[in-house]
């Protein structure tokens, strides 16, 4: 999920609301998500969407996303952009 999340944010201009990022990630991963990924979990959320939110925390911790973005906005860092460029080759 890490690279699709970074790619989605980058494609959306580097900063976007959670809902827009998740929608874009869903499109990027559509052909790779299995039936289990699309099932609802106990919280009522869809498994892959829930997982993407946990991955966001790892990306922030790694420095690939900004930690000081306003609530509800996901923002890629310069480090994240560099990683995206490097790993997309």
C-alpha positions in Angstrom: 0.0 0.0 0.0 2.9 2.4 0.6 3.8 3.3 -3.0 0.1 3.5 -4.2 -0.6 5.9 -1.3 2.4 8.0 -2.1 1.5 8.0 -5.8 -2.1 8.9 -5.1 -1.1 11.9 -3.0 1.5 13.0 -5.5 -1.1 12.7 -8.4 -3.5 14.8 -6.3 -1.0 17.7 -6.1 1.0 16.6 -3.0 -1.8 17.1 -0.5 -5.4 15.9 -0.5 -8.3 15.0 1.8 -8.3 11.4 3.1 -11.4 10.6 1.0 -9.8 11.6 -2.3 -6.6 9.8 -1.5 -8.4 6.6 -0.5 -10.6 6.8 -3.7 -7.5 7.2 -5.9 -5.6 4.3 -4.0 -8.7 2.1 -4.7 -8.4 2.8 -8.4 -4.7 2.1 -8.4 -5.1 -1.2 -6.5 -8.4 -2.3 -8.0 -6.9 -5.2 -10.0 -4.7 -6.3 -7.1 -7.4 -6.3 -4.3 -8.8 -9.7 -3.5 -12.2 -10.6 -2.2 -11.0 -10.6 1.4 -9.6 -7.1 0.9 -13.0 -5.9 -0.1 -14.9 -7.4 2.9 -16.1 -5.4 5.8 -14.3 -5.8 9.1 -15.9 -5.6 12.6 -15.7 -1.8 12.7 -17.8 -1.7 9.5 -15.0 -0.4 7.4 -13.7 -2.2 4.3 -10.5 -4.1 5.1 -8.2 -2.5 2.5 -9.4 1.0 3.4 -8.6 0.3 7.1 -5.2 -1.1 6.2 -4.4 2.0 4.2 -5.0 4.1 7.2 -2.5 2.1 9.3 0.0 2.2 6.4 -0.3 6.0 6.5 1.0 6.0 10.1 4.0 3.9 9.0 4.7 6.4 6.2 4.6 9.3 8.6 6.9 7.5 11.0 9.3 6.8 8.1 9.2 10.5 7.0 7.5 9.8 3.7 4.4 11.7 4.7 4.2 14.9 6.7 3.2 14.6 10.3 2.1 18.2 10.7 -0.6 18.2 8.0 -4.0 19.6 9.1 -6.5 16.9 10.3 -8.1 15.0 7.4 -5.4 16.0 4.9 -2.7 13.5 3.7 0.5 15.2 2.5 3.6 13.7 0.9 7.0 14.9 2.1 10.0 15.6 -0.1 11.5 12.3 1.1 8.3 10.6 0.1 8.5 12.1 -3.4 12.1 11.0 -3.7 11.2 7.5 -2.7 8.3 7.4 -5.2 10.6 8.6 -8.0 13.3 6.0 -7.0 11.0 3.0 -6.6 8.9 3.8 -9.7 11.9 3.4 -12.0 
